[in-house]
Amino acid sequence: MKRPLRNPEDPGLPVWLDAQARPLACTGKIRVLNENYRELRQLAQDALEDGVLMGCDEAQLRAAFRALVDAL
């Protein structure tokens, strides 16, 4: 039975895959991807909290953020 892939640096982060669905091996690339993911997650969390504090509907904010990511 195949074990699920886990990010060795942080199990809460994705395992980064190449175009053939193989895990990346370069620790430098993994480090950069992990850092970018953490920064993006924090920025999105801050933006969500700001919007809710300003009275915006949380569901609308989440939908707008999903649409933004989908449009990348």
N, C-alpha and C positions, 0 to 999 in steps of 0.2 A: 504494500500500500504506500502510495506517494505521500510524503509529509508536506503540509502546506508551507509555502515559502514565507519566510519572515525576514524583515529588514534587520540585519545584525546590529545596526546602530540604535534602532528604536522600533519595537514591534508595532507601534502605533502609526508608523509610516509605511507607504507602499514599498513593495519590492520593485525596483526599477528594471524594466525589461527592454531588450533590444527589439528590432523589427521582426525577428524570428521568435519572439516570446521567450528568449533566454535571459536569465538575470544578468545584469551588467556586472562585470568583474572589477572594473577600474574604481578603486576606492576614492580617487579624486573626483570623478564624475558623480559617484554616489553621494559624496559629501556635499557637492554643489547642489544637486537635486534635492537632497534632504533640507539644506538650508533654505532654498527657494520655496519649498513646500511649507516649511514652518513660517517663513515670513509672510507668504500669501495667506495662510490660515489665520495668522494674527491680524493682518490687515483686514481681512474679511470679517473677523470677529469684532474688531473695533468699529468698522463701518456699520455692522448690524446693530451693535449696541447704541451707537450714535443715532441711527435712524429711529430706533424704538424710543430712545429718550426724547427725540424731537417730535414724537407722536405718530410716526409712520407705522402702518400696519406691518407687523413682522412677516406675515405670509407673503405680502407683496414684495417686501425687500428680498426675501429668500428666492422668490420666483424671478425677480430682476437679476439677482446674482447668478442664478442658474443659466438664465438666458445669456448673460454676459460671457460666462465661461463657454457655453455651447457655441457662441459666435466667434470664438478665438480661432 
